[in-house]
Amino acid sequence: MHGSGPNYGKWVAGKRSKWVTLCVWILIALALNLLWPAVGDKEDNNAANLKEDVPSVIAEAIADKEFPSNGGVPALIVWHKANGLNEGDLTKLQELTASLESDPLPYQTFVVPFHKLPPQALSAQLSEDQSTLVMPVFFEEDQETDQLKEGTAELEKRSEQLLGSNPFQAAVQSGDGISARVTGPVGISIDATGLFEDADVSLMIATVLLVLILLLLIYRSPILALIPLVAVGFAYMVTSPILGFMADQGWITVDSQSIAIMTVLLFGAGTDYCLFLISRFRQLLWHEPDKRKALLQAITSSSGAIAMSGFTVVLSLFALLLAQYGAYQRFAVPFSLSILIMFIASLTLVPALLAIFGRGSFYPFIPRTPEMKAEHAKKRGKPVPAPHKEKESRIGRVVTTKPWTVVLASLVLLVGLATFSSQIKFTYDLLSSFPEDVPSREGFAVIGEQFSEGELAPVRVMVDSGGQDLDLEERLKAQDYVDRVSEPQNGAENNDIIGYEIELSMNPYSMEAMQHIPDLREIAEASLEKAGVKNPAEAVWISGQTATQYDTEIAGEHDAKLIIPVVIGLITLLLLVYLRSVVATVYLIATVILSYFSALGLGWIIIHYGLGAEAIQGAIPLYSFVFLVALGEDYNIFMISSIWQKRKQMPLKQAIKEGVGETSSVITSAGLILAGTFAVLATLPIQVLVQFGIITAIGVMLDTFIVRPFLVPAITTLLGKWAFWPGNPEMVTEENNQRLSVENKA
């Protein structure tokens, strides 16, 4: 590993070049924002997550072709009145469906014509206690959420005009009043988009305020607090139009969720990179009177670690391009590009800003050399202050004098927490991640109470009978997890294809329901085989949200098995190139992986036992792994870089002690800021972001306060020179150190 970075500081932070650097960033940001659209303008929150060759997607295509009766995506309007819907209420609802049929809503394709049903038939559609009616309204497929929202908004307006009050604003359990809620695919899509849109603004404000407050508390300098925020702001202004252009050209797809997390990542990781350089600059200013020389030395000594840290995160996030699941794949480019631009900004724009403000960056606590302090005190007529001394690191002393104790204590804690990760239960139910007062979830709850939960998202089983008589209907009805089976329907184009619509007796979004998809397939294949149909496995298709979620689980498991080893392999390769040590690479990777499982375990304790969640979203482990392993290595790289450099001037134990002490404050500050920005996600109303924020923040804290300061340096102490194997480290022994000390005194 090289002890210093490239000597490019004079090109970005020289006497004149600092202004050139600043102007270049300003011009690039302005030009890109004038020429290309912002990434937020090109969001696509309806992008497909599963590929076209996935079984549920193939089944949906066949269902659309052979059973196109509904002609669109359904919105289930749940009408509820606690003391029962009377004849007058039903008459009003019939008038509403008549209005929707004669004058359709924007983008509406079909509405169930309740106005054409005789009173007895309409009453049969009510729940057992006569309190609830579900009105399906279908909208055009492939419409954006904004268009669907426009249609439901018009529905709300007409309902208010007809009923005299707005039932969509009334409480569900409002006694004599009638309430309405939009659920089903349309309602869920509208609510999901709305929650993420609301999250974008609040997340940005909360993240900026948090970072600003933490920087002010840590450094007590208004200028220094603003420098990282300015750098992050420029990085965002450059990243946003580039991503917007790429999305506009169809090269990538971006959604609200990826933009929200990208914002957090920019502020968290971006501020860290800035602090690595700022901290080194401040250390040198205590001893170097020439601020420009100190800055150039800071750039030279820290740029290698910053660049290595940045590349580690960029490549790890790029690995998400290998994912089959669309949501994972959509994260790759926005996240990696934003980090790439951010660490370029930290190595160019931040040095330029520090060069412009100089020592004034740290006002009012300006670092000065002893001579400068004396002169400053003399001018103010005050006594000369004591020279600045670096405090000896207590942690550095502990890890070098009691390494076995530190290693064992750290492992007991981390392994203990990691054992809880095996207890985690997962869910792929998007609806359960919504707050309980969101309309689509309220509507679903009413359906579950008054009808069957399975009615919200039926499963469609389709088979190619080959013209043979089947006993499939009887087989399906015999299953205890099936609540209702519709009459068989023949395909519109292929009469041999028979479809059955099944309502499950459980939440169709639950893991339990998902696990019955293979059972349904097995039952259908057995029926076909009994009827003499050849290749029954190729003649069964299952569609519906439950089947989609089952395939989502399969795709997620595939992606985890592929991406996790790839990320580990990429980081291992980068560490080997940078450190030139197999041993150090192995224990740095191992400790970060251990902290990841510990974060999952502690996160599960908080989320399950503390917050009462029955399961966490299935995407969380892979998301958290990529972030924690990549970002966790950032801190290890920065600390190990310091130790590796110091070992050439002093004995290894002393190098470890001073390296830990030198980097402890900046890494602690960086860790607090990064964990804080991810913790901001926990304040949002979306459970998938809450859970991701909690687990990632915990992982960062474990890395910051246990793995980096205690476990890694203690292992390095125990291994001694073997930590550098097979490299040939330039190390100073105790004997040589004493000899050099005597020679220097002489």
CORPE-V286691 format. One record per pair of residues at least 24 apart in sequence whose C-alpha atoms are under 7 Angstrom apart, sorted by the first residue. I is the first residue (numbers start at 1). GAP is how many residues later the second one is. D is the distance in Angstrom with one decimal. If there is no record, write none. Layout:
I|GAP|D, I|GAP|D
This chain:
1|577|5.0, 1|578|4.6, 1|579|6.0, 3|298|6.9, 3|642|5.3, 4|296|5.4, 4|297|4.5, 4|300|6.3, 5|295|4.6, 5|296|5.6, 5|297|6.6, 5|298|5.1, 5|299|4.4, 6|294|5.8, 7|293|5.7, 9|287|5.3, 9|290|6.0, 10|286|6.9, 12|336|5.7, 12|339|7.0, 12|340|6.0, 13|338|5.7, 13|339|4.6, 13|342|5.7, 18|334|4.5, 18|337|6.6, 18|338|6.9, 21|327|7.0, 21|328|6.4, 21|331|6.4, 22|327|6.3, 22|330|6.6, 29|205|6.7, 29|208|5.7, 29|209|5.2, 32|206|6.7, 32|209|5.9, 33|208|5.7, 36|205|5.3, 36|208|6.7, 36|209|5.7, 37|204|5.4, 37|207|5.2, 37|208|6.3, 38|202|5.3, 38|203|4.6, 38|206|5.0, 39|201|5.0, 39|202|5.9, 39|204|5.5, 39|205|3.9, 42|202|6.0, 42|205|6.3, 42|206|6.6, 43|211|5.3, 43|212|4.8, 43|213|6.4, 44|209|6.6, 44|210|5.9, 44|211|5.2, 45|148|6.8, 45|210|5.0, 45|211|6.6, 46|98|6.7, 48|278|6.6, 49|276|5.4, 49|277|3.9, 49|278|5.8, 50|275|5.7, 50|276|6.1, 56|486|6.1, 56|487|5.1, 56|491|5.8, 56|492|5.5, 56|495|6.8, 59|482|5.0, 59|483|5.6, 59|484|5.1, 60|483|5.4, 66|425|4.4, 66|426|4.7, 66|427|5.9, 67|424|6.0, 67|425|6.2, 70|40|7.0, 70|68|7.0, 71|38|6.5, 72|37|6.4, 72|66|5.2, 72|67|5.1, 72|68|5.0, 72|69|5.2, 73|65|5.3, 73|66|5.2, 73|67|6.3, 73|68|5.6, 73|112|6.8, 73|113|6.8, 74|62|6.2, 74|63|5.7, 74|64|4.3, 74|65|6.3, 74|110|6.5, 74|111|6.1, 74|112|6.1, 75|61|5.8, 75|62|5.2, 75|63|6.0, 75|107|6.3, 75|108|6.0, 75|109|5.3, 75|110|6.2, 75|111|4.8, 75|112|6.1, 76|58|6.2, 76|59|5.7, 76|60|4.6, 76|61|6.4, 76|106|5.7, 76|107|5.1, 76|108|5.2, 77|57|5.6, 77|58|4.9, 77|59|6.1, 77|103|6.5, 77|104|5.6, 77|105|4.7, 77|106|6.4, 78|54|7.0, 78|55|6.0, 78|56|4.6, 78|57|6.4, 78|102|5.4, 78|103|5.2, 78|104|6.4, 78|365|5.8, 79|53|5.5, 79|54|5.1, 79|55|6.2, 79|99|6.9, 79|100|5.8, 79|101|4.6, 79|102|6.9, 80|51|5.5, 80|52|4.4, 80|53|6.6, 80|92|6.9, 80|98|5.7, 80|99|5.3, 80|100|6.4, 81|50|5.1, 81|51|6.5, 81|94|6.7, 81|95|6.6, 81|96|6.1, 81|97|4.7, 81|98|6.4, 82|49|5.7, 82|91|6.0, 82|92|6.8, 82|93|5.1, 82|94|6.7, 83|48|6.4, 83|92|6.2, 83|93|6.3, 84|45|6.9, 84|46|5.1, 84|47|4.0, 85|45|6.0, 85|46|5.3, 105|46|5.4, 105|49|6.5, 105|50|6.9, 106|44|6.8, 106|45|4.8, 107|32|5.5, 107|33|5.6, 107|44|6.4, 108|30|5.8, 108|31|4.2, 108|32|6.1, 109|29|5.5, 109|30|5.1, 109|31|5.9, 110|27|6.1, 110|28|5.1, 111|25|6.3, 111|26|4.5, 111|27|6.1, 112|24|6.1, 112|25|6.7, 127|323|5.6, 127|324|6.2, 132|318|6.9, 145|44|6.6, 145|45|5.8, 148|38|6.9, 149|41|6.3, 181|258|5.5, 181|259|6.5, 181|262|5.2, 182|257|6.2, 182|258|5.5, 182|261|6.4, 183|256|6.9, 183|257|4.0, 183|258|7.0, 183|260|5.5, 183|261|6.3, 184|256|7.0, 184|272|6.1, 187|253|5.2, 188|243|6.9, 188|252|5.5, 191|249|6.9, 195|491|7.0, 196|60|5.7, 196|61|6.4, 197|59|6.6, 199|485|6.4, 200|60|5.6, 204|59|6.9, 206|474|6.9, 207|57|6.9, 207|470|5.7, 207|473|6.6, 211|462|6.2, 214|459|6.7, 218|451|7.0, 221|141|5.5, 221|142|5.6, 221|143|6.4, 223|138|5.4, 223|139|6.8, 224|137|5.3, 224|138|5.9, 227|123|6.9, 228|43|5.5, 228|46|5.9, 231|114|6.3, 231|115|7.0, 231|118|6.6, 231|119|6.4, 232|34|6.5, 232|35|6.2, 232|38|6.3, 232|110|6.7, 235|106|5.9, 235|107|5.4, 235|110|6.6, 239|99|5.8, 239|102|7.0, 243|91|6.7, 253|77|6.0, 254|76|6.1, 258|73|5.7, 262|72|6.8, 262|73|5.6, 264|413|5.8, 264|414|6.4, 266|72|6.6, 266|73|6.6, 266|76|7.0, 268|405|6.1, 268|406|4.2, 268|409|5.7, 269|405|6.2, 270|72|5.7, 270|73|6.7, 272|398|4.9, 273|33|6.2, 273|70|6.5, 273|73|6.1, 274|72|5.3, 274|76|6.7, 275|391|6.6, 275|395|6.8, 276|390|6.6, 277|25|6.1, 279|387|6.2, 282|85|6.6, 285|82|5.8, 285|83|6.0, 285|84|6.8, 286|81|5.4, 286|82|5.0, 286|83|4.7, 286|102|6.9, 287|82|5.0, 288|81|6.4, 289|80|6.1, 291|67|6.3, 291|68|6.9, 292|63|6.8, 303|44|6.7, 305|332|6.4, 305|333|5.6, 305|336|6.6, 307|36|6.9, 309|325|4.8, 309|328|6.8, 310|29|6.7, 310|30|6.6, 310|33|5.9, 312|259|6.0, 312|318|6.1, 313|317|5.0, 313|318|6.4, 314|25|6.3, 314|26|6.3, 316|251|5.2, 316|254|7.0, 316|310|6.4, 316|314|6.3, 317|309|6.7, 319|244|6.3, 319|247|6.9, 319|248|6.5, 320|243|6.7, 322|241|6.9, 323|236|5.2, 324|231|6.1, 324|235|6.4, 325|230|5.8, 325|231|6.5, 392|269|6.8, 393|264|6.8, 393|268|4.7, 395|314|7.0, 396|260|6.7, 396|261|4.0, 396|262|6.8, 396|264|5.4, 396|265|6.1, 397|260|5.9, 399|311|6.2, 399|314|6.4, 399|315|4.9, 400|253|6.0, 400|257|6.7, 400|314|6.4, 400|317|6.0, 403|311|4.6, 403|312|7.0, 403|314|6.6, 403|315|6.4, 406|304|6.4, 406|305|6.6, 406|308|6.5, 407|304|5.5, 407|307|6.2, 407|308|6.8, 410|296|6.9, 410|301|6.2, 414|180|6.9, 414|181|6.5, 414|184|5.4, 415|183|6.6, 417|181|4.8, 417|184|5.1, 417|185|5.7, 418|179|4.8, 418|180|3.9, 418|182|6.9, 418|183|4.9, 419|182|6.5, 420|181|4.3, 421|176|6.3, 421|179|5.4, 421|180|4.1, 421|183|6.9, 424|180|6.4, 424|191|7.0, 425|190|4.7, 425|191|6.4, 426|189|4.9, 426|190|4.9, 426|191|5.6, 426|192|5.1, 427|83|6.7, 427|84|5.9, 427|188|5.8, 427|189|5.9, 427|190|5.0, 427|191|5.5, 428|121|6.3, 428|189|5.7, 428|190|5.6, 429|80|5.0, 429|81|6.2, 433|253|5.7, 433|254|4.4, 433|255|6.1, 434|251|6.8, 434|252|5.5, 434|253|6.4, 435|250|6.1, 435|251|6.9, 452|53|6.5, 453|52|6.7, 453|53|5.8, 453|54|5.2, 453|55|6.8, 454|49|4.5, 454|50|4.5, 454|51|5.8, 454|52|6.0, 454|53|5.9, 454|54|5.4, 455|48|5.5, 457|51|6.1, 457|87|6.7, 457|88|6.2, 458|43|6.3, 458|44|5.4, 458|45|4.9, 458|86|6.3, 459|42|5.8, 459|43|5.0, 459|44|6.4, 459|84|6.0, 459|85|4.8, 459|87|6.7, 460|39|6.6, 460|40|5.6, 460|41|4.5, 460|42|6.0, 460|82|5.6, 460|83|5.2, 460|84|6.1, 461|38|5.7, 461|39|5.2, 461|40|6.5, 461|80|6.0, 461|81|4.6, 461|82|6.7, 462|35|6.6, 462|36|5.5, 462|37|4.3, 462|38|6.4, 462|78|5.8, 462|79|5.1, 462|80|6.2, 463|34|5.5, 463|35|5.4, 463|36|6.6, 463|76|5.4, 463|77|4.6, 463|78|6.3, 464|32|5.6, 464|33|4.3, 464|34|6.4, 464|75|5.1, 464|76|6.8, 465|31|5.4, 465|32|6.1, 465|33|6.9, 465|63|6.7, 465|68|6.8, 466|30|5.5, 466|67|6.4, 467|29|5.4, 468|63|6.2, 469|62|6.7, 470|57|6.2, 470|58|6.8, 470|61|6.2, 471|56|6.1, 472|52|6.3, 472|55|5.6, 481|24|5.3, 508|38|5.7, 509|37|5.8, 513|33|6.8, 514|32|5.5, 514|33|6.6, 514|35|6.7, 514|36|5.2, 517|30|6.2, 560|62|6.1, 580|147|6.0, 581|143|5.0, 581|144|5.3, 581|145|5.9, 581|146|5.8, 582|143|6.2, 582|144|6.7, 583|140|5.5, 583|141|6.6, 583|142|6.0, 584|139|5.4, 584|140|6.4, 591|116|6.8, 592|37|5.8, 592|40|6.2, 592|41|6.9, 593|36|6.5, 595|104|6.4, 595|107|6.5, 595|108|6.7, 596|29|6.5, 596|32|6.4, 596|33|7.0, 596|103|6.0, 599|96|5.8, 599|99|5.6, 599|100|4.7, 600|95|6.1, 603|91|6.4, 603|92|4.9, 603|95|6.9, 616|75|6.9, 617|71|5.9, 620|72|5.8, 624|68|6.7, 624|72|5.8, 628|68|6.5, 628|71|6.3, 628|72|6.8, 632|68|6.7, 632|71|6.1, 635|32|6.5, 635|73|6.7, 636|72|5.9, 639|24|5.9, 647|84|5.4, 647|85|6.5, 648|82|5.3, 648|83|5.0, 648|84|5.9, 649|83|6.2, 650|82|5.1, 650|87|6.4, 651|80|6.7, 651|81|4.9, 651|82|5.1, 651|83|5.8, 651|86|7.0, 653|64|6.4, 656|57|6.5, 660|49|6.4, 664|45|7.0, 667|37|6.8, 668|36|6.0, 671|29|6.3, 671|30|6.4, 671|33|5.5, 675|25|5.6, 675|26|6.4
